[in-house]
Amino acid sequence: MSAFDNKKVYSSVRWEEVERRSFDASEIAQVERAKVTRGDYGLNCCFFMKGGGEIFFPFSKASVVVEGSEIDIRELDYIILEREGKRIERVEPK
């Protein structure tokens, strides 16, 4: 039995950025405030919505942010990455 027999094989295909944009006026209007929080896999941006509730977006690996800090949504880019037909979303300071 090989040490590799029961291990998950991860794709060597890199994530490709397919979209990068600022949040638009209607998206900004929905957000009361945003804060950097820690999640299971790194830092997230927690958007506290004016209508109630919270929405989380992971920060990109290139992001330099401080956990617990407030962040202005107008200073963030919204990013979509794609690999092998799968899409993920990230945010990143401009």
PyMOL CGO cylinders between C-alpha atoms (Angstrom):
from pymol import cmd
from pymol.cgo import CYLINDER

trace = [
    CYLINDER, 0.00, 0.00, 0.00, 1.30, 3.42, -0.99, 0.3, 1, 1, 1, 1, 1, 1,
    CYLINDER, 1.30, 3.42, -0.99, 1.22, 6.46, 1.27, 0.3, 1, 1, 1, 1, 1, 1,
    CYLINDER, 1.22, 6.46, 1.27, -0.65, 8.20, -1.58, 0.3, 1, 1, 1, 1, 1, 1,
    CYLINDER, -0.65, 8.20, -1.58, -3.44, 5.65, -2.12, 0.3, 1, 1, 1, 1, 1, 1,
    CYLINDER, -3.44, 5.65, -2.12, -6.14, 7.31, 0.00, 0.3, 1, 1, 1, 1, 1, 1,
    CYLINDER, -6.14, 7.31, 0.00, -5.12, 10.94, -0.40, 0.3, 1, 1, 1, 1, 1, 1,
    CYLINDER, -5.12, 10.94, -0.40, -7.08, 13.59, -2.26, 0.3, 1, 1, 1, 1, 1, 1,
    CYLINDER, -7.08, 13.59, -2.26, -5.42, 14.75, -5.46, 0.3, 1, 1, 1, 1, 1, 1,
    CYLINDER, -5.42, 14.75, -5.46, -5.56, 18.53, -5.86, 0.3, 1, 1, 1, 1, 1, 1,
    CYLINDER, -5.56, 18.53, -5.86, -5.65, 20.21, -9.24, 0.3, 1, 1, 1, 1, 1, 1,
    CYLINDER, -5.65, 20.21, -9.24, -2.44, 21.78, -10.49, 0.3, 1, 1, 1, 1, 1, 1,
    CYLINDER, -2.44, 21.78, -10.49, -4.46, 24.15, -12.68, 0.3, 1, 1, 1, 1, 1, 1,
    CYLINDER, -4.46, 24.15, -12.68, -4.24, 27.68, -11.30, 0.3, 1, 1, 1, 1, 1, 1,
    CYLINDER, -4.24, 27.68, -11.30, -7.25, 29.89, -10.58, 0.3, 1, 1, 1, 1, 1, 1,
    CYLINDER, -7.25, 29.89, -10.58, -7.76, 32.43, -13.36, 0.3, 1, 1, 1, 1, 1, 1,
    CYLINDER, -7.76, 32.43, -13.36, -9.19, 35.86, -12.67, 0.3, 1, 1, 1, 1, 1, 1,
    CYLINDER, -9.19, 35.86, -12.67, -12.23, 36.30, -14.92, 0.3, 1, 1, 1, 1, 1, 1,
    CYLINDER, -12.23, 36.30, -14.92, -13.65, 39.48, -13.41, 0.3, 1, 1, 1, 1, 1, 1,
    CYLINDER, -13.65, 39.48, -13.41, -12.45, 42.33, -11.21, 0.3, 1, 1, 1, 1, 1, 1,
    CYLINDER, -12.45, 42.33, -11.21, -14.54, 45.38, -10.47, 0.3, 1, 1, 1, 1, 1, 1,
    CYLINDER, -14.54, 45.38, -10.47, -15.53, 47.89, -7.84, 0.3, 1, 1, 1, 1, 1, 1,
    CYLINDER, -15.53, 47.89, -7.84, -18.78, 47.40, -5.99, 0.3, 1, 1, 1, 1, 1, 1,
    CYLINDER, -18.78, 47.40, -5.99, -21.49, 49.42, -7.72, 0.3, 1, 1, 1, 1, 1, 1,
    CYLINDER, -21.49, 49.42, -7.72, -23.71, 52.07, -6.14, 0.3, 1, 1, 1, 1, 1, 1,
    CYLINDER, -23.71, 52.07, -6.14, -26.61, 49.67, -5.55, 0.3, 1, 1, 1, 1, 1, 1,
    CYLINDER, -26.61, 49.67, -5.55, -24.33, 47.16, -3.79, 0.3, 1, 1, 1, 1, 1, 1,
    CYLINDER, -24.33, 47.16, -3.79, -22.73, 49.89, -1.68, 0.3, 1, 1, 1, 1, 1, 1,
    CYLINDER, -22.73, 49.89, -1.68, -26.19, 51.17, -0.69, 0.3, 1, 1, 1, 1, 1, 1,
    CYLINDER, -26.19, 51.17, -0.69, -27.09, 47.74, 0.78, 0.3, 1, 1, 1, 1, 1, 1,
    CYLINDER, -27.09, 47.74, 0.78, -24.13, 47.66, 3.19, 0.3, 1, 1, 1, 1, 1, 1,
    CYLINDER, -24.13, 47.66, 3.19, -24.21, 49.33, 6.60, 0.3, 1, 1, 1, 1, 1, 1,
    CYLINDER, -24.21, 49.33, 6.60, -20.55, 48.59, 7.35, 0.3, 1, 1, 1, 1, 1, 1,
    CYLINDER, -20.55, 48.59, 7.35, -17.82, 46.05, 6.65, 0.3, 1, 1, 1, 1, 1, 1,
    CYLINDER, -17.82, 46.05, 6.65, -15.29, 44.46, 8.98, 0.3, 1, 1, 1, 1, 1, 1,
    CYLINDER, -15.29, 44.46, 8.98, -12.32, 42.09, 8.63, 0.3, 1, 1, 1, 1, 1, 1,
    CYLINDER, -12.32, 42.09, 8.63, -13.06, 38.80, 10.42, 0.3, 1, 1, 1, 1, 1, 1,
    CYLINDER, -13.06, 38.80, 10.42, -11.28, 35.46, 10.77, 0.3, 1, 1, 1, 1, 1, 1,
    CYLINDER, -11.28, 35.46, 10.77, -12.84, 32.41, 9.14, 0.3, 1, 1, 1, 1, 1, 1,
    CYLINDER, -12.84, 32.41, 9.14, -11.90, 28.75, 8.90, 0.3, 1, 1, 1, 1, 1, 1,
    CYLINDER, -11.90, 28.75, 8.90, -9.54, 29.36, 5.96, 0.3, 1, 1, 1, 1, 1, 1,
    CYLINDER, -9.54, 29.36, 5.96, -8.24, 32.87, 6.55, 0.3, 1, 1, 1, 1, 1, 1,
    CYLINDER, -8.24, 32.87, 6.55, -9.57, 36.39, 6.69, 0.3, 1, 1, 1, 1, 1, 1,
    CYLINDER, -9.57, 36.39, 6.69, -13.03, 37.35, 5.43, 0.3, 1, 1, 1, 1, 1, 1,
    CYLINDER, -13.03, 37.35, 5.43, -14.84, 40.59, 4.85, 0.3, 1, 1, 1, 1, 1, 1,
    CYLINDER, -14.84, 40.59, 4.85, -18.06, 40.56, 6.84, 0.3, 1, 1, 1, 1, 1, 1,
    CYLINDER, -18.06, 40.56, 6.84, -20.65, 42.86, 5.28, 0.3, 1, 1, 1, 1, 1, 1,
    CYLINDER, -20.65, 42.86, 5.28, -23.28, 43.95, 7.77, 0.3, 1, 1, 1, 1, 1, 1,
    CYLINDER, -23.28, 43.95, 7.77, -26.35, 44.49, 5.62, 0.3, 1, 1, 1, 1, 1, 1,
    CYLINDER, -26.35, 44.49, 5.62, -28.79, 47.38, 6.13, 0.3, 1, 1, 1, 1, 1, 1,
    CYLINDER, -28.79, 47.38, 6.13, -31.66, 44.94, 5.69, 0.3, 1, 1, 1, 1, 1, 1,
    CYLINDER, -31.66, 44.94, 5.69, -30.27, 42.72, 8.43, 0.3, 1, 1, 1, 1, 1, 1,
    CYLINDER, -30.27, 42.72, 8.43, -27.86, 39.82, 8.45, 0.3, 1, 1, 1, 1, 1, 1,
    CYLINDER, -27.86, 39.82, 8.45, -24.25, 39.38, 7.47, 0.3, 1, 1, 1, 1, 1, 1,
    CYLINDER, -24.25, 39.38, 7.47, -22.61, 38.27, 4.22, 0.3, 1, 1, 1, 1, 1, 1,
    CYLINDER, -22.61, 38.27, 4.22, -19.02, 37.01, 4.11, 0.3, 1, 1, 1, 1, 1, 1,
    CYLINDER, -19.02, 37.01, 4.11, -16.51, 37.15, 1.25, 0.3, 1, 1, 1, 1, 1, 1,
    CYLINDER, -16.51, 37.15, 1.25, -13.00, 35.71, 1.66, 0.3, 1, 1, 1, 1, 1, 1,
    CYLINDER, -13.00, 35.71, 1.66, -10.11, 38.09, 1.04, 0.3, 1, 1, 1, 1, 1, 1,
    CYLINDER, -10.11, 38.09, 1.04, -7.71, 37.20, -1.75, 0.3, 1, 1, 1, 1, 1, 1,
    CYLINDER, -7.71, 37.20, -1.75, -4.32, 35.76, -0.83, 0.3, 1, 1, 1, 1, 1, 1,
    CYLINDER, -4.32, 35.76, -0.83, -2.73, 39.05, -1.91, 0.3, 1, 1, 1, 1, 1, 1,
    CYLINDER, -2.73, 39.05, -1.91, -4.78, 41.08, 0.57, 0.3, 1, 1, 1, 1, 1, 1,
    CYLINDER, -4.78, 41.08, 0.57, -3.03, 42.85, 3.41, 0.3, 1, 1, 1, 1, 1, 1,
    CYLINDER, -3.03, 42.85, 3.41, -5.70, 43.57, 6.03, 0.3, 1, 1, 1, 1, 1, 1,
    CYLINDER, -5.70, 43.57, 6.03, -5.91, 43.53, 9.82, 0.3, 1, 1, 1, 1, 1, 1,
    CYLINDER, -5.91, 43.53, 9.82, -8.40, 41.32, 11.63, 0.3, 1, 1, 1, 1, 1, 1,
    CYLINDER, -8.40, 41.32, 11.63, -11.00, 43.38, 13.46, 0.3, 1, 1, 1, 1, 1, 1,
    CYLINDER, -11.00, 43.38, 13.46, -10.55, 46.51, 11.37, 0.3, 1, 1, 1, 1, 1, 1,
    CYLINDER, -10.55, 46.51, 11.37, -13.43, 48.31, 9.68, 0.3, 1, 1, 1, 1, 1, 1,
    CYLINDER, -13.43, 48.31, 9.68, -13.09, 48.59, 5.91, 0.3, 1, 1, 1, 1, 1, 1,
    CYLINDER, -13.09, 48.59, 5.91, -14.76, 50.88, 3.38, 0.3, 1, 1, 1, 1, 1, 1,
    CYLINDER, -14.76, 50.88, 3.38, -16.56, 48.86, 0.68, 0.3, 1, 1, 1, 1, 1, 1,
    CYLINDER, -16.56, 48.86, 0.68, -15.61, 51.57, -1.84, 0.3, 1, 1, 1, 1, 1, 1,
    CYLINDER, -15.61, 51.57, -1.84, -11.97, 50.65, -1.24, 0.3, 1, 1, 1, 1, 1, 1,
    CYLINDER, -11.97, 50.65, -1.24, -12.50, 46.98, -2.19, 0.3, 1, 1, 1, 1, 1, 1,
    CYLINDER, -12.50, 46.98, -2.19, -12.45, 45.16, -5.51, 0.3, 1, 1, 1, 1, 1, 1,
    CYLINDER, -12.45, 45.16, -5.51, -14.87, 42.29, -6.11, 0.3, 1, 1, 1, 1, 1, 1,
    CYLINDER, -14.87, 42.29, -6.11, -13.07, 39.41, -7.87, 0.3, 1, 1, 1, 1, 1, 1,
    CYLINDER, -13.07, 39.41, -7.87, -14.32, 36.24, -9.57, 0.3, 1, 1, 1, 1, 1, 1,
    CYLINDER, -14.32, 36.24, -9.57, -11.82, 33.42, -10.13, 0.3, 1, 1, 1, 1, 1, 1,
    CYLINDER, -11.82, 33.42, -10.13, -12.44, 30.32, -12.23, 0.3, 1, 1, 1, 1, 1, 1,
    CYLINDER, -12.44, 30.32, -12.23, -10.78, 26.92, -12.55, 0.3, 1, 1, 1, 1, 1, 1,
    CYLINDER, -10.78, 26.92, -12.55, -12.07, 23.84, -14.34, 0.3, 1, 1, 1, 1, 1, 1,
    CYLINDER, -12.07, 23.84, -14.34, -15.60, 25.26, -14.51, 0.3, 1, 1, 1, 1, 1, 1,
    CYLINDER, -15.60, 25.26, -14.51, -15.76, 26.19, -10.82, 0.3, 1, 1, 1, 1, 1, 1,
    CYLINDER, -15.76, 26.19, -10.82, -16.12, 29.84, -9.78, 0.3, 1, 1, 1, 1, 1, 1,
    CYLINDER, -16.12, 29.84, -9.78, -15.17, 31.44, -6.49, 0.3, 1, 1, 1, 1, 1, 1,
    CYLINDER, -15.17, 31.44, -6.49, -15.50, 35.01, -5.24, 0.3, 1, 1, 1, 1, 1, 1,
    CYLINDER, -15.50, 35.01, -5.24, -12.96, 37.09, -3.36, 0.3, 1, 1, 1, 1, 1, 1,
    CYLINDER, -12.96, 37.09, -3.36, -12.50, 40.69, -2.27, 0.3, 1, 1, 1, 1, 1, 1,
    CYLINDER, -12.50, 40.69, -2.27, -9.26, 42.64, -2.23, 0.3, 1, 1, 1, 1, 1, 1,
    CYLINDER, -9.26, 42.64, -2.23, -8.28, 46.15, -1.16, 0.3, 1, 1, 1, 1, 1, 1,
    CYLINDER, -8.28, 46.15, -1.16, -7.51, 48.42, -4.11, 0.3, 1, 1, 1, 1, 1, 1,
]
cmd.load_cgo(trace, "trace")
